[in-house]
Amino acid sequence: MKSIQSNIKKAKKYLDKNHCIAVPTETVYGLAGNAYSNTSVKKIFSLKKRPINNPLIVHYYNINNLKADCHINNNFVRLYNKFSPGPITFILKLKKYSKISKLVTNKQKSLAVRFPKHFLFRKLLKNLNYPLAAPSANISSRLSSVQASDVKEEFGSKIKYILNGGRCKIGIESTIINLLNKPAILRLGGIDVKKIEKVLKKNISIKIRSKKKISPGQFSLHYSPGIPLRLNAKKIKDNEAYLLIKKIKKNKPNYYFLTKKGSLKEAAKNLYSTLRKIKNSKYKSIAVEKIPNKGLGKTINDRLKRASKF
């Protein structure tokens, strides 16, 4: 308990001085900075080499902290009560006098907000008097980090501190829902769309591709291991890794399995770490077998499709 408190204190010290640090979440690790500070937000974009027109998600401890920055509507309250804290991000209308840096929002009048579940991140947010902008802790378009060693691999000594919270439990980014008007999914993620539809009692459209970038996760190239990736492969080439959904008896050194028995939840959790392992094993390309396109399988396929744009 004492070491946790000292780590939170150290993280706060860096954040208060407008530095960026890495933080653990239940989805993936984030690169965090004071969302009210232009200095901090500029550092996030610079470190990630992130396009300036790609908005950031801002993380809050609870709904009370959010009220200073955003207008709250009924759909948000219903989803917040069911899924937050957790892997869901909401697009809400920004208040006129919010202190959120305009760099966070791409100068738009909306904000992507989330309430993370990881106990360390929540403890940190509770100790701050500002929310944290925190995109995934990786170089833009590369694989997200799901453990502290991944962050180290991405940034080396360029960031001041990593708040180590172990391996991420979900291992894939949050679901993003636009609640400005008619609800629409802008990014598939850790919560199945059908569960959201059940709460709102209506069908929700999926609008992953959008010219107007009001949330992250809308660029075509993303989540890339940095080598070519082929989808729905039945045969593999020389010096190519083969990514399979579940373990099979016929095992080879270049076969990589996302699960033991085919659980899509387990597959999502292991996706980035397995792709990173393949990348670091010096294969020239990756062949991926057909992944079931249902539930979290849709999220996995979305990530693989974007990674294939390399």
Secondary structure, DSSP 8 states (H G I E B T S, - for coil): -HHHHHHHHHHHHHHHTT--EEE--SSS-EEEEETT-HHHHHHHHHHHT--TTS--EEE-SSHHHHTTTB---HHHHHHHHHH-SSSEEEEEEB-TT----HHHHTT-SEEEEE----HHHHHHHHT-SS-EE--BSSSTTB----SHHHHHHHHTTSSSEE----S-SS-S--EEEE-SSS-EEEE--SS-HHHHHHHHTS--EE----SS--SSS-SSS-SB-SS-EESS-SS--TTEEEEEEE--SS--TTEEEEESS--HHHHHHHHHHHHHHHHHTT-SEEEE-----STHHHHHHHHHHHHTT-
